[in-house]
Amino acid sequence: MMAAMGDDPIREWILSEGKATQITGIRPVGGGCINRASRYDTDAGSFFVKTNRGIGPSMFEAEALGLSAMYETGSIRVPRPFKFGALPTGGSYIIMEFIEFGASRGDQSVLGRKLAEMHKAGKSAKGFGFDIDNTIGSTPQINTWTSDWIEFYSKHRLGYQLKLARDQYGDSTIYERGQRLAKNIGPLFENVVIEPCLLQGDLWSGNISSDKNGEPVILDPACYCNIASGFKAPIAIGSMSSLQRVSMIDLNGDTNSILLRELGKLTQLRRLNVLNMGIMRQNLECHGVLGLEDLFIMPILRYPCSQSSFSGERVMPKQPGFEKRRDLYMLYHYLNHYNLFGSGYRSSAMSIIDDYLRMLKA
Ligand SMILES: Nc1ncnc2c1ncn2[C@@H]1O[C@H](COP(=O)(O)OP(=O)(O)OP(=O)(O)O)[C@@H](O)[C@H]1O
C-alpha cells in the first residue's frame, strides 16, 4: 500500500516546498556512521536526506542551524539545509542540498582562505555561544550565550568536561586542578582582542570535502561562536595515541589512507563507557576492526600559516600570545577524548593542566 502523504514528511516536503513533481529514485549514500543517508533524485534536482530512527529532531536541528549559520556567511561552501523534523514512526530527518563531491580534496590553500573568510564573516552580537546546544563527538556541548569569552570557555568548555570526568570516573584530582586552572586563565588573554566569530567546531578530515569544481566543502558542524583565533586555517589531525600531529595539509588528497593508519594504532586504546555506548556500537558496526574513534579525530587549533599550503596573505591578524593559549584550546579536546575513550587521554590532559598551573603560579 502506498504511504499517505502525511506519513512521509520527507517526500511531502520534496514534493511541495522542494518544488519537485516527481521523485525519480532514492539511493543510499554510504560513509556516515550515526545516521542513514540517502540521495533523492527528482525532476527538481537531487536532495540529500539523513534519517535517524532512535534520536528526536534536536540533533538535526543543531546540524541545520550550524549549516545555515555557515551558509549565510556566503564564504565556504556548505550544503544548504532545507528542513528537519520528526518522523511519524519515531526518529528524525534532515533534508539538505545534495552536493556532488569531486575526487580530490581540493586546494587546501583555498580551504584555508575560505575558512578564514567564514570566521571573519560569522560575527555574533550575542557574544560567545550558539542558539542551540550541540555535541562534540557524542559529548554534549553547551552553548549558552555568554558575553565574556573567558567565562564561556572556563565554564561551558573546560568546566563541563571536568565535571563529566568527575561524575563518570570519580576523578576528583583532574576536576579540582582543572577547575583551579579554569578560574585562573585570565592572564593568558591579556592584550588580546577578543571577538566572537563563527567556527565549524569539529573540523577534521572526515568533515572536509570538495565539490566537482574542486571548491572546498565543509560538513557536519558543531558550530559555535568562539574567539577569533586569528588563524588562516587552523587544522590538524591528532593521532589518538600520542596526539602526534598529522597535518592534513600534507596529505595531498590521500587523507584516508593516513587516517586509517592512524586509526589502526588506536584500537587498543578503546575504552567503553556507559555514556557513549550508543555511538560506539554504531561505529563498531560501521567500521569493523577500526572501531569507533574515527569520528573523533581531533580538530586542533594549530600551526598558523606554518604549512606551505597556507602561505600567503593572512586573512585575519594573529593575536599576540596565541602560543601560550594554544594548549588551553587543545585541553578541551583532550578532556573530551578522556571522557569519550577513557584513561588513555588522562595524562595528556593532566600535563597541560599542571604546566599551566605552574606557569600561572595558580
Ligand atoms: N550534502 C551532501 N550531499 C551529498 N553527500 C553528502 C552530503 N553530506 C554528506 N554527504 C555524504 O554522506 C555520507 C554521510 O554523511 P555524514 O557523514 O554527514 O553522516 P552522519 O552519519 O550524520 O555523520 P558521521 O560522519 O558523523 O557519522 C558522507 O560520506 C558524505 O560524504
Ligand as a Chemical Component Dictionary entry (heavy atoms), coordinates in Angstrom:
data_LIG
# 
_chem_comp.id                   LIG 
_chem_comp.type                 NON-POLYMER 
_chem_comp.pdbx_formal_charge   0 
_chem_comp.three_letter_code    LIG 
# 
loop_
_chem_comp_atom.comp_id 
_chem_comp_atom.atom_id 
_chem_comp_atom.alt_atom_id 
_chem_comp_atom.type_symbol 
_chem_comp_atom.charge 
_chem_comp_atom.model_Cartn_x 
_chem_comp_atom.model_Cartn_y 
_chem_comp_atom.model_Cartn_z 
_chem_comp_atom.pdbx_ordinal 
LIG N1  N1  N 0 25.054 17.429 1.298  1  
LIG C1  C1  C 0 25.553 16.271 0.900  2  
LIG N2  N2  N 0 25.435 15.886 -0.396 3  
LIG C2  C2  C 0 25.913 14.694 -0.806 4  
LIG N3  N3  N 0 26.536 13.810 0.003  5  
LIG C3  C3  C 0 26.687 14.151 1.302  6  
LIG C4  C4  C 0 26.212 15.380 1.806  7  
LIG N4  N4  N 0 26.508 15.442 3.141  8  
LIG C5  C5  C 0 27.139 14.314 3.430  9  
LIG N5  N5  N 0 27.259 13.519 2.336  10 
LIG C6  C6  C 0 27.854 12.172 2.279  11 
LIG O1  O1  O 0 27.036 11.291 3.005  12 
LIG C7  C7  C 0 27.763 10.491 3.892  13 
LIG C8  C8  C 0 27.125 10.525 5.244  14 
LIG O2  O2  O 0 27.027 11.858 5.724  15 
LIG P1  P1  P 0 27.505 12.278 7.167  16 
LIG O3  O3  O 0 28.949 11.969 7.324  17 
LIG O4  O4  O 0 27.060 13.652 7.394  18 
LIG O5  O5  O 0 26.654 11.239 8.023  19 
LIG P2  P2  P 0 26.450 11.093 9.563  20 
LIG O6  O6  O 0 26.116 9.666  9.820  21 
LIG O7  O7  O 0 25.453 12.105 10.034 22 
LIG O8  O8  O 0 27.761 11.577 10.164 23 
LIG P3  P3  P 0 29.062 10.899 10.703 24 
LIG O9  O9  O 0 30.081 11.043 9.619  25 
LIG O10 O10 O 0 29.334 11.794 11.859 26 
LIG O11 O11 O 0 28.750 9.517  11.049 27 
LIG C9  C9  C 0 29.171 11.032 3.888  28 
LIG O12 O12 O 0 30.004 10.047 3.357  29 
LIG C10 C10 C 0 29.173 12.215 2.977  30 
LIG O13 O13 O 0 30.177 12.079 2.014  31 
# 
loop_
_chem_comp_bond.comp_id 
_chem_comp_bond.atom_id_1 
_chem_comp_bond.atom_id_2 
_chem_comp_bond.value_order 
_chem_comp_bond.pdbx_ordinal 
LIG N1  C1  SING 1  
LIG C1  N2  SING 2  
LIG C1  C4  DOUB 3  
LIG N2  C2  DOUB 4  
LIG C2  N3  SING 5  
LIG N3  C3  DOUB 6  
LIG C3  C4  SING 7  
LIG C3  N5  SING 8  
LIG C4  N4  SING 9  
LIG N4  C5  DOUB 10 
LIG C5  N5  SING 11 
LIG N5  C6  SING 12 
LIG C6  O1  SING 13 
LIG C6  C10 SING 14 
LIG O1  C7  SING 15 
LIG C7  C8  SING 16 
LIG C7  C9  SING 17 
LIG C8  O2  SING 18 
LIG O2  P1  SING 19 
LIG P1  O3  DOUB 20 
LIG P1  O4  SING 21 
LIG P1  O5  SING 22 
LIG O5  P2  SING 23 
LIG P2  O6  DOUB 24 
LIG P2  O7  SING 25 
LIG P2  O8  SING 26 
LIG O8  P3  SING 27 
LIG P3  O9  DOUB 28 
LIG P3  O10 SING 29 
LIG P3  O11 SING 30 
LIG C9  O12 SING 31 
LIG C9  C10 SING 32 
LIG C10 O13 SING 33 
# 
